Amino acid sequence: MAKGHSRRLLGAALLVAALTSTAACSGGSEPGSSGSSGAPAPAAGQQAPAKTAAQSAREKKAALAKRRAARAAVAKKWGLRLTPLDAPAPPRTKPRITTRKGFETDGAGLPPVFTTVPTKEKIVFLTIDDGAEKDPALIRMMSELQIPYSAFLSDYVVSDDYPYFAKMRTSQPRGVALHNHTLNHKYLPGLSYARQKREICGMQDVIEKKYGERPELFRPPYGNYNEDTLRAAKSCGVKAVPLWTAEAFPDHMEWREWDRDLHPGDIVLTHFRGEEDWKGSMPDMIRRVMNVITSKGYAVAKLEDYV
């Protein structure tokens, strides 16, 4: 009897072991387990399966449509006839900037003077000079429309409100840059080298002190300069001297080129002015210039991404 009883106990033990092994291999039946009917859930710390290319493309297209719709609504709010076009991504390598023919001096190794950035993209660059008018509506408008621009400042008109231009830059941290237009907006070729250096390098110091960065771009007042101007500018960190091909006003455009048209890479000039100085406000001027730019199939890009 004892021997038969031992055999029955051994058989029962083997049966229990077999059932336990089968349950383990099948993944168990506890709540939350996937069993044998589906793929196991990702373990803790593992990432979910990556999106397919088609899913990513659909999401990107939807985001783009949403962004364009939002920009169209803002354009309508500000009275633009056309919604501004999106600029392409900036180049990985900036183009080589050279002095425009006819703008040379005899000096070698001086900052290049140019009116157009070499590019085949249908983009232009918006620049605003001096700083006399400090219209809060301009900051709101440009920020909401996400239009990049470069401000060339003169201390004699910005010194009464430095915070306005700090706010301008923080309104679009990646879209607004502040540069040098001299301390007092003098006709530079009529000054000695020493006085030109004071006008240019003094403004470099002001911008660095007030806004934390030393500008690399400089625009001479009235677009007038000589070799001393460029030597002085180079001595205090200026890398390039952008002029312009077109100038914007609230009621018209003025053109440097014979065809009175825009070209890829053109630089557009306007000024910080209000209704006391011209026929309209700064938002009026932006409406005018943006409708011209957009109607010709151009987008506004950031000058500093290319120079």
Secondary structure, DSSP 4 states (H G I P E B T S, - for coil): -HHHHHHHHHHHHHHHHHHHHHHHHTT---TT--TTTSPPPPPTTPPPPPPPHHHHHHHHHHHHHHHHHHHHHHHHHTT-SSPPBPPPPPPSSPPPP-PPTT---S-SSPPPEESB---SSSEEEEEEEE-----HHHHHHHHHHT--EEEEE-HHHHTT-HHHHHHHHHHSTTTEEEEE--SS---GGGS-HHHHHHHHHHHHHHHHHHHS---SBB--GGG---HHHHHHHHHTT--BEE--SEEE-SS-EEESSTT----TTBEEEEE---TTTSSS-HHHHHHHHHHHHHHTT-EEE-GGGT-
